[in-house]
Amino acid sequence: MLAGAASLSALALAGCATSTPRPVVVTPPPVPFDVLAMYGPLPDEEFPVPAAPIAQLDPQYWRQEVDNITGEPAGTVVVDTPNRFLYWTMPDGRAMRYGVGIGRDGFAWGGRAHIAYKRKWPVWTPPSEMVDRQPELEVYRHGQPPGLNNALGARALYIHQGNRDTLYRLHGNMDIHSIGKAVSSGCVRLLFQDVIDLYDRVPSGSPIVVIQ
């Protein structure tokens, strides 16, 4: 009996020892104050911009100054499609790097072109072929008014090759989960705070290189 009791006790202890452990909740490190400020609210915009929930974005996609690894001279926009980065090249071998969302398969564009012009809080007019693919956009055939929910967001930079509009844009988007992803109809999307920063840096006429 004593032996049996000992055996039962051993089994009970063994059962405790092999029970499924509780999952460990890993708390991400806090976002630095300078990054929070960089992506804070912009109340003075024509349509006040809320703070971006930047803690939900992989830190590699936060705006940051880095070495210019593009091989392009200062004053060039470079979209590194495979790595989901956009660079604005600066003097002294430096560049400002932004995380971007890019075009999904079948809607990608690449090559050399230039920023023909820029617009603040633009009207978005979808191409006819896009409306044909997505009939729900018919209501915007003649233009979607500017605002936080506009498809181009707070700023748009328009890409031309020679005198031809490529129909591709660099533009704002509030969906933080689209950054680092291939989800758009070919355009390059940045968080509102980032596209506003880019807009202020890039003069019309600047060259752009989109690497596929």
N, C-alpha and C positions, 0 to 999 in steps of 0.2 A: 504493500500500500504506500509506504514511504517512497519507494522507487517510482511508483506510478505518479504520485503527487509531484515528485521532482521533475518527472518527464513532462507533465502537464504545465508546470511552471516554466520549464525551459521553452516549450512550444509557445506559451503566451508571450514570453520575452522575445522569442524569435519573431513572432508575429508583429510585435511593436517595432522591432528593429527594421523590418522589411516593409513597413507601411509606406505608401506613396507620399513623398515629401510635398509640401505646399510649394506652388510655383513662386519663384523669386521675382518680385517686381523691381525692374531696374528703372530708376528715375534718371532721365537724361539730365546732363549738366545744365545749369541755368544759362540763358542767353546773355552774353555780355551786354552791359549797358549801352555801349556805343552802337551795337547792332540793333538793339531795341529802338534807340533814337533814330537810326537810319531808316527804319521801317515803321516809324511812328505815324500818327495821324497827320493829315495835311488839311487843316481846317480852312485855309485861305484859298484853296482851289475853287474854281467856278462851281464844281460839284464836290463838296468836302469829302476827302478820301479817308476812310477809316484805317487804323493801324493794321498791318498785315500780321497774321498769326505765325510769325517767323519761326517759332519753336517747332512748328510742324514740318519745316523744310530742312533737308540735309544741309549741314553747315557749308559743304563745298559749294553750294549754290548761292550762298550769301554774297552780296556785292563786296568785292575786295580788290585792292591794288596788288598786282603780281608782276613778275618778270614778263616781258614781251617774248613769248616763245613762238609767235606766229610766223616770223620771218618777213612780216610786212612792215613798211615804214610807218612812222608816226602819222596820225591823222587818217587811219583806215579802220573801218568796221570789219571785223572778222567773225563769222559765225562758224563755230566748230560743231557741226551737226552731230557727229558720233558721240561727242562728250557732253553735249547739251550746254555749251558755253558760248557767250558772245564777248568779244574783246573790243575795246576801243583803245587803239595803240597810241601811246604818248611819248614825249621826248625821253631821252636818257634810258632807253631800253625798258621802259615800264609800260604797263597796260592796266586799264580798269576792266575787271572781269565780272560778268553777270551770269547767273543761271537762267536758262531759257527753256521754254517748251517749243517743240518743232513740229513740222508736218508729219502726219502719219504716212505709212507706206502708200505709194501711189499719188501722193500730193506733195512730194518734195521737189525743191528747186535748188540748183546750185550753179555756181559760176561767178564771174566778175561783172559788176554793174556799178551804179552810183545811187546815192540818196538824192532823188530829184527835188523833193521838197518835204516839208514837215507840217503837221497840223496839231493844234491843241484841241482837245475834246472834239474829235472829228465826227462827221456824219459817216455812217457805214452804209455803203450800197453794195449788196452782194452781187457777184456776177450772175448773169442769166443762167449759165449752166449749173451754178450752185442752187439757184432757186428751183431749177428743174429736178435736181437730185433730192432736194429737201423742200417739198411744197409748203411746209409750215413757214418758210421764209418769204412767202409771197407778199405778206403784209409789209415787208421791208424792201420790196423791189425798187421803190423810188427813194429809199433811204431810211435808215434807223436814226432817230434823233440822238444827239449826244447825251451822255449821262453815265452813271456808274455801271449800268447794265448794257451799254453799247458794246458791240462785239470788238471794237478797236480800243475801247477804254479811254484813258486820259490823254494819250498821245499816240500819234502814228507817224512813221517815217516811211516814205513811199519809194520803192525800188524800181528804177528804170534801167534798161540797157539801151544806150543811145537815146533815141526819141521814143522808144517803145516802153509802155507800162507793162511790167512783168505780172502785175496784179498781186504781187507778194509784198507784204508789209512787215515792218517791225512795229509792234504795238503792245498796248497794255492789256492786262488780264488780272482779275481778282482771285482766280481759282489757284490757290497755292499748290494744290495737288497736281496741277498740270505742268509745273516747272520740273524739268528733268525728264519729261515724258514726250512721246511722239503722239500727239492727239489732235493737232489742228489741221486745217485744210491747206497747209503749206506755209502759212505765215509763221513768223517767229514772235513768240509772246514772252513778255517780261512782266513781273509784278509792277503795279502802278508806280510805286516809289522808284523802282529801277528804270522804267521807261521815261519817267520825268527827268531823272538824273541824266540818262543817255541823251535825251532830247536837248538838254541844256549844253551838252558837250559837243555834239556833232553838228557841224555846219552843213547846210544844203550844198550838194555837189560833192560831198565826201565819197571816196571810193568804198565799195563793200565787196568782200569776198565771202561766198558761202561754200564751205567745204562739205561734201557729202561723203 
